[in-house]
């Protein structure tokens, strides 16, 4: 129970040769020395990710995000001094995960991102300053987060700078620009003893918010 498999589905059409999907198994009993079968519902596999040609190099070849495992894998796909493209293909529930901000490990904060939510929802996002600096989705947002709703987010900043999307929208010291476009944050909480905001704690006059909204959030 709880074992996670990465499944590859071969699709018959010419545009999508392989889909991938993570599947978390229910409890099952296996008998030694016999053929055992795992039944997997693949009827929605085309919603869950990944043309074989996706390499994150452009919007047309964005890494596709269809579940919490693929969203967590974003950390290992981003590279310093480059912009990596991601696109959601389904809603994602991050319940139970203390999110590590995406752009935090690199001292130059040079890992660029273009994250297109494609009008999907990230629910139960949580990031905690006792674990990470700049608790938030991006940490230092070097790039763009757009077309996404965060529902029931909980960000605890303590003495750190944070928000649901970023600690900083861009950064003047490193000439980074950060943009939030068509982002909705609802039913969420951001707590801080220092500087915090619903979207970000600080923008250094180099970050922008466009067509964004906040609903029932404190």
C-alpha positions in Angstrom: 0.0 0.0 0.0 1.3 3.5 -0.9 3.9 2.2 -3.4 4.3 4.7 -6.2 4.8 3.4 -9.8 5.7 5.5 -12.8 3.6 4.1 -15.6 4.3 4.6 -19.3 1.3 4.3 -21.6 1.8 3.8 -25.3 -0.8 5.8 -27.2 -2.1 4.9 -30.7 -2.2 8.4 -32.2 0.8 10.0 -34.0 1.0 13.2 -31.9 1.4 11.5 -28.5 3.6 8.5 -28.5 4.0 8.0 -24.8 2.1 9.4 -21.8 3.4 9.1 -18.2 1.5 8.9 -15.0 2.3 8.3 -11.4 0.0 5.8 -9.8 -0.2 5.3 -6.0 -1.3 1.7 -5.2 -4.0 0.6 -2.8 -3.4 -2.2 -0.4 -2.9 -5.5 -2.2 -1.9 -9.1 -1.3 0.6 -10.9 -3.5 1.3 -14.7 -3.5 4.8 -16.0 -4.1 5.2 -18.3 -7.0 2.1 -17.2 -8.8 1.2 -14.7 -11.4 -0.2 -11.6 -9.7 -2.1 -8.8 -11.5 -2.3 -5.1 -10.7 -5.3 -3.3 -12.3 -4.6 0.3 -13.3 -7.3 2.6 -14.6 -5.6 4.2 -17.7 -8.8 5.8 -19.1 -7.6 9.3 -18.2 -3.9 8.7 -19.0 -3.9 11.4 -21.7 -4.6 14.1 -19.1 -1.6 13.3 -16.9 1.6 14.2 -18.6 4.2 14.0 -20.9 4.9 13.9 -24.6 8.2 12.1 -25.2 9.5 15.2 -26.9 8.9 17.5 -23.9 12.2 18.9 -22.6 11.0 22.1 -20.9 12.9 24.3 -23.4 9.9 26.3 -24.6 6.1 26.8 -24.1 5.5 24.3 -27.0 7.7 21.7 -25.2 6.8 22.4 -21.6 7.0 19.7 -19.0 3.4 18.7 -18.3 2.2 18.5 -14.7 -0.7 16.3 -13.9 -0.2 15.2 -10.2 1.7 15.9 -7.0 4.6 13.7 -7.9 5.2 15.5 -11.2 4.9 18.8 -9.5 7.5 17.8 -6.9 9.8 16.7 -9.7 10.0 20.3 -10.9 12.9 20.9 -8.5 15.2 18.5 -10.3 14.2 19.8 -13.8 15.1 23.4 -13.3 18.6 24.6 -14.2 20.7 27.6 -13.3 21.0 30.4 -15.9 18.1 28.9 -17.9 14.3 29.2 -18.1 12.3 25.9 -17.7 8.8 25.7 -19.0 6.0 23.9 -17.1 2.3 23.5 -17.9 -0.5 21.9 -15.8 -2.8 19.4 -17.5 -4.9 18.6 -14.4 -5.7 19.9 -10.9 -3.1 19.0 -8.3 -3.7 18.4 -4.5 -0.5 19.0 -2.4 -2.0 18.0 0.9 0.6 16.7 3.4 3.6 18.2 1.5 5.8 20.9 3.1 6.8 22.5 -0.2 10.4 23.4 -0.9 10.5 26.6 -2.8 11.7 26.1 -6.4 14.4 28.8 -6.6 16.3 28.6 -3.4 19.3 26.4 -3.5 21.3 28.4 -6.1 22.9 31.4 -4.4 22.4 33.5 -7.6 18.7 32.5 -7.7 19.2 32.2 -11.5 16.8 29.3 -12.1 14.2 30.7 -14.4 10.7 29.4 -14.7 7.6 29.9 -16.9 4.8 28.1 -15.1 1.4 28.0 -16.9 -1.4 26.7 -14.8 -3.7 26.5 -17.9 -6.6 27.5 -15.6 -6.1 24.5 -13.3 -6.0 24.6 -9.4 -3.3 23.8 -6.9 -5.0 22.9 -3.6 -3.7 22.6 -0.1 -0.3 24.2 -0.9 1.8 24.6 2.3 5.3 26.0 2.9 6.9 26.7 6.3 9.7 29.1 7.2 10.9 26.8 9.9 12.1 24.6 7.1 12.8 27.0 4.2 13.9 30.6 3.6 11.4 32.6 1.6 8.5 30.1 2.1 6.4 30.1 -1.0 5.9 28.3 -4.3 8.9 29.9 -6.1 11.1 31.3 -3.4 12.7 33.9 -5.6 10.5 34.2 -8.7 12.8 34.6 -11.7 10.2 34.4 -14.5 6.4 34.0 -14.7 3.6 32.2 -12.9 0.3 32.5 -14.8 -3.2 31.2 -15.3 -3.5 29.2 -12.0 -5.6 29.2 -8.8 -4.2 28.4 -5.4 -6.9 27.1 -3.1 -6.5 26.6 0.6 -2.8 27.6 0.7 -1.1 27.9 4.1 2.2 29.8 4.3 3.9 30.3 7.7 6.6 32.9 7.3 7.7 33.4 11.0 10.6 35.9 10.7 11.2 35.2 7.0 9.8 36.9 3.9 7.2 34.9 2.1 3.9 34.6 0.3 1.9 32.0 -1.7 3.8 32.6 -5.0 7.1 34.0 -3.9 9.3 35.6 -1.2 10.5 38.0 -3.9 8.9 38.8 -7.2 12.2 39.3 -9.0 15.3 40.7 -7.3 17.1 44.0 -8.1 20.5 42.8 -6.8 20.6 40.1 -9.5 18.5 41.9 -12.1 15.8 39.2 -12.0 12.2 39.9 -13.0 9.2 38.1 -11.6 5.6 38.3 -13.0 2.3 36.9 -11.7 -0.4 37.0 -14.4 -4.0 35.8 -14.0 -3.3 34.2 -10.6 -6.1 33.6 -8.1 -5.5 32.9 -4.4 -8.5 31.9 -2.4 -9.4 30.4 1.0 -5.8 30.8 2.1 -3.7 32.0 5.0 -0.3 33.8 5.1 1.2 34.4 8.6 4.3 36.4 9.3 6.1 38.3 12.0 8.1 40.3 9.5 7.3 41.0 5.8 4.8 39.0 3.9 2.1 39.3 1.2 -0.5 37.1 -0.3 1.3 36.9 -3.6 4.8 37.9 -2.4 6.6 39.6 0.4 8.7 42.0 -1.8 9.0 43.0 -5.4 12.0 45.4 -5.3 10.1 47.5 -8.0 11.0 44.9 -10.5 8.1 42.4 -10.0 4.6 42.8 -11.5 1.0 41.6 -10.8 -1.5 41.6 -13.7 -5.1 40.4 -13.6 -4.7 38.8 -10.2 -7.2 38.4 -7.4 -7.6 37.4 -3.8 -10.7 35.7 -2.4 -11.4 35.0 1.3 -7.7 35.1 2.3 -6.0 36.5 5.3 
